[in-house]
Amino acid sequence: MKYILGFVGILATLGQSLGQSPQSKPVVIELFTSEGCSSCPPADRLLSTLDREQPIPGAQLIVLSEHVDYWNTLGWMDPYSSHEFSERQTHYGEALHIQDVYTPQAVIDGRLEVVGNSAPKLEAAIQQAMLQTKVPLQLRATRSDKGIHVEVNGQQGVPRGAEVFFAVAEDEVQSKVSAGENSGHMLTHTAVVRSLTKGGKLAAAGEAGIAMDLKANAHWGKHLRVVALLAEHDGGKILGAALCELSEPASAKSE
């Protein structure tokens, strides 16, 4: 972690977070994690630091925490786990020619994978991912009592057949773990993916984009974000991404 945090001083000197400037290149970090894995809390904390500090100049780090379910039989049922994320990790493993998937595993832009609690390896993968050209996306998202309305448009260079996925993620999530390898610990998570929805193929710039309504569970917290992922037709390499923070519905604010 100290390796990546060394860049924080550079950002402080410049007086702004370069990772969040309009000229920044988005880099997506998907962390496959589990509350049942004792090696995962350090990776969860590192992911939170990357999201909060944005320590890599020129990069907008878009993080997603995806909790797998294959640890659930070993003493603790992760309340944020889903078999969907286990399958997504397996798909990445096949695409990246990895014999076995594991936790914590970080997949960067669907192109590279590293151990999720290794700051040096993550920093190197991020720098490599920044060499790729990204498709600019424009994302708008609004939250109401009925759900989340999203709209996304491609600005230029949208490849034929590229598909959009919308991830709704929750922040400031905590769990008191009472069994398994992390028994007795309070765990905190960032950008926990609550839903991942295929939005369809994105048209070229100047043509109609994608607009749709996403379901939102009433039990999700008030701190949500939407991430649009533009991926190759097989759901593999990420060609572009955009993030939009969501505010509470007006009715919730008035209570």
N, C-alpha and C positions, 0 to 999 in steps of 0.2 A: 504494500500500500504506500509506503514512503516514496517509492519510485515515481508513482503517478502524482502524489501530493506535492512533489517538488515543483510541479508546474503551477500550483496555486499561487505562489509568490509572483510569478510572471503576470498572472491575471490581475493581481492586486496592484501591481505597478502600473499597468495600463488603465486601471480604474474601471474596467468593465469586464463582463464575461464574454470573451470572444466566441465561446461555444454556442452562445445564444444570439449572436448578431445575425442580421439578415443575409450576410454573405457567407455564413458558415455552411459547411457541408454536413448533412445529416448522416450519422453512423448509428445503426440500430444494434443494441446489445440485448440479446435475449438470454436471461439467466434461467437455466433449468435447475430447480432447487426443491428442497423438501424440509419441513420442520422435523422430520424424523431422522435427518442426517446431521451428525455432529460436525461435519466439515462445512456445512452450508452457512451457518450464521456469519462467519467472517466474509464469505462471498456476498451475503445480503448487505452487510455493512459497506463493503467496497462499492457495490452497485449504488447504494444510497449516496455515497460520497461523490461518485462520478456524476450522478444526476444533479446533486446540489451544487457542487463546485465547478463543474464543467471545465476541468483542468487542461484539456488539450486545445491549444490555440488553433483556430480555424475549423474546429469540429463542433457540431451540435450533437451531443450524445443523447440519443433517445433510448431509454432503458425500459425493459419489460421483465417482470418477474413471473415465471410460469412454473407453478408447483405441480410436480408429477405425482402419480398415485402409487407407484410401485414400492414405496417405503411404508405404505399404510398397514401392511400386514406384520410389521416388525415392532409393534408396541404403541404407536401413536398415529391417530387418524388426522392427517393434516386437513384442517377445515377449508383450505384454499386450493386443495389438489383437485385435479381433473384428469381422467384418462385421455381426454383430448390432447392435453399437453404432453403426456407420455408418448402418444402417437406422433405428435409433431416432432418431438425430439428424436424418435426412431427414424422418421422420414429424413431429418437432417443427417442422422448418422449414416444412412444408406447413401445419401447424395454426396456426403463428404468422405465416403469409404472408410468409416470408422467401425471397427469390429464390435465394440461394446460402448453404449452410452453410459453415462455416469452422472452423479451429482457431487459437487456443483459444476455444471458445465455451461460455459458461455459461448453462444454462437453469435458471431459478428457479421451482420449484413447477409446472413445465410451463406456465407462464403468460407468462413474460417471458424475454427473452434479451439478453445483453450480452457484450461482449468479456471473455474470462475473465481477462485480466491487468490489468484496470482496476479498482482498488480503489474509486474514487468511484462508478463506474457499478454495481458490485456492491452497494455499501452502499445506494444509492438503490433498487435493485431489491428488496433484502431488506426495506427499510422499507415499500415498496409491497406486498410479499407479506404482510407482517404485518397488513395491513388486512383480509385474508380470514379468514373463520371456518373453523376446522379441526375435523375429526372426531377426537375423542380415540381413540387405539388403545392396547390393552394387548398387548405382544409378549413372548413367552418363547422362548428358543432354547437348546438344549443340544447340545454337540458330543461325538461318540463316534467310535470306530474305524470305525463303519459309515456315518457321515455326520452330518448336522445335522438335529435335530428342531425344528420351529418350530410355535408356536401363536399365533394372533392373534384378538383379539376387539374388536368395535366397542363403544364405551361409550355413545354417544348420537348421534342425527342421521345415521345411515348412509343415504346416498341410495340409492334403488332402482337396481340395475344396476351399482353401483360395484364395481370389481375390485381384488383385492390382488395385488401383485407382491412377491416376495422377492428382494432383492439380497444376495449374499454377497460381501464385499469384504475385501481383504487390506491390512494396514498394514505400514509399514517396509519397503517394496519399493525395491530399488536396481538400477540397470543401468549397466554400463560401455558406453557407445555407441562403436562403432568405425568408423562410416560415416555418411554423410548430413550434414545441417546441424548436428547436435550431436556430431559426431565428436570423440572425445577427452574427453568430459565424463562425469562420474558423475552420474546423475540419480536423484533420490529422489521417491517417489510416496506419496500417502496415499489410503486407501480405494479401491484399485484393484478395480473390479468383476470378479469371477471368474465369476459366474453370475447370471443374471436369470431368475426362474421365475414364471410366472403361477400364482397360488394359487386363483383362482376368485372368485366373487362373495361378498361379505361380507354376512351377515344383519344385521338390526337388533339393537339392544342388547337383551340378555336372551335372545337366541336363540343357537344353536350358532355358534361361530366357525369358523375354519379351522385344521386341524392337518395337517401333512404332513412327509415326510422329504425333505431335499434332499441331493443327492450332493455329496461333498467330495473333491477330488483330493488324493492323498497328498503331492503335491509342493507344495501350498500351504503357506505359512508358518504359524507358531503364532499370529500376531496377526491374528485374523479378527473381523469384525463382520457382523451381519445387520441389514438395513434392510427394514422392511415399508412399502410404498407403497400407499396407497388412492387409486386413480385413477378418473376417469370411464370409462364403459364402453368408450370407444374408446382407452383408454390415454393420454389426454391430460392435462388438468389434474389436479394432485395435490391431493386433498381432505383427506388426513391422512397422518401418517408416524410411525414409531417406530423406535428403534435399540436394539440389544442387543449388547453386547460378548461375545465367546466366549472361553472359556479352553481350554487344551489338553486333549485327552482324557487320562483318568487313566493310560492305558498309556504315553503319551508323556512324562508328568511323571515316571514311575517309572524311565525309561531312564537 
